[in-house]
Amino acid sequence: MQDFGEAISLALGLVLSGDADLLEIVALSLRVSLTATVVSCAMGLPLGALLATARFPGRGAVIVVTNALMGLPPVVVGLVVYLHLSRAGPLGFLGLLYTPAAMIVAQTILITPIVTALSRQVLEDLHSEYAEQFRSLCLTRLQTVQALLWDARYSLLTVGLAGFGRAVAEVGAVIVVGGNIDHLTRVMTTAIALETSKGDLPLALALGLILMTIALGVNAVVQGLRMTAVRQAHA
């Protein structure tokens, strides 16, 4: 195994030189995770808003299940998606297994409950605060949801970023349905696992540095959005 200091030096060299293989892996990771995040927000935010504003029999049970789904084991999600997309599965005719599309499906299933549960909590707190005002204005359910979504936009952006952070760091589900195929389905997390097992530390460390930078960037944006929301609330 290479000397650790030398491995770090080589990793920095790969990052600074814009290594083609490195950039390809990073680009695929971002494309898959961003797509999954957008799809999850498109489904999770309306569901969260519905749970926050509607009252119906079994609502408490739905909330409990949604919160529980936030802890879905990634490998189990990967296995379920694999069984559905495999040649013998009900969706095998689509030919999506071991493609980026299958990885997007797996990540979407993982982070949609996170987006739904977090947005439900944010919007329910806001709805409780403005409930009397909404009733006095005789707003419809749709108008109420629209007002809540707009007023909580910074907090909901934070929810979306939390979902993206979860998606981009995922390894268990994507390696099951994607197969970690070079130049096709190899993303940062699966490449780190593979290169580390092979003893190729420079590429693994380079990808790790980029992944950590992305994580720090997401956290910085989240903090900035929170500060903006606080300033807006006190404006």
Stockholm file with secondary structure:
# STOCKHOLM 1.0

chainA/1-235         MQDFGEAISLALGLVLSGDADLLEIVALSLRVSLTATVVSCAMGLPLGALLATARFPGRGAVIVVTNALMGLPPVVVGLVVYLHLSRAGPLGFLGLLYTPAAMIVAQTILITPIVTALSRQVLEDLHSEYAEQFRSLCLTRLQTVQALLWDARYSLLTVGLAGFGRAVAEVGAVIVVGGNIDHLTRVMTTAIALETSKGDLPLALALGLILMTIALGVNAVVQGLRMTAVRQAHA
#=GR chainA/1-235 SS CCCHHHHHHHHHHHHHHTCHHHHHHHHHHHHHHHHHHHHHHHHHHHHHHHHHHCCCTTHHHHHHHHHHHTTCCHHHHHHHHHHHHSTTSTTGGGCCTTSHHHHHHHHHHHHHHHHHHHHHHHHHHHHHHHHHHHHHTTCCHHHHHHHHHHHTHHHHHHHHHHHHHHHHTCCHHHHHHHTTCTTTTCCHHHHHHHHHHHTCHHHHHHHHHHHHHHHHHHHHHHHHHHHHHHHHHTC
#=GC SS_cons         CCCHHHHHHHHHHHHHHTCHHHHHHHHHHHHHHHHHHHHHHHHHHHHHHHHHHCCCTTHHHHHHHHHHHTTCCHHHHHHHHHHHHSTTSTTGGGCCTTSHHHHHHHHHHHHHHHHHHHHHHHHHHHHHHHHHHHHHTTCCHHHHHHHHHHHTHHHHHHHHHHHHHHHHTCCHHHHHHHTTCTTTTCCHHHHHHHHHHHTCHHHHHHHHHHHHHHHHHHHHHHHHHHHHHHHHHTC
//
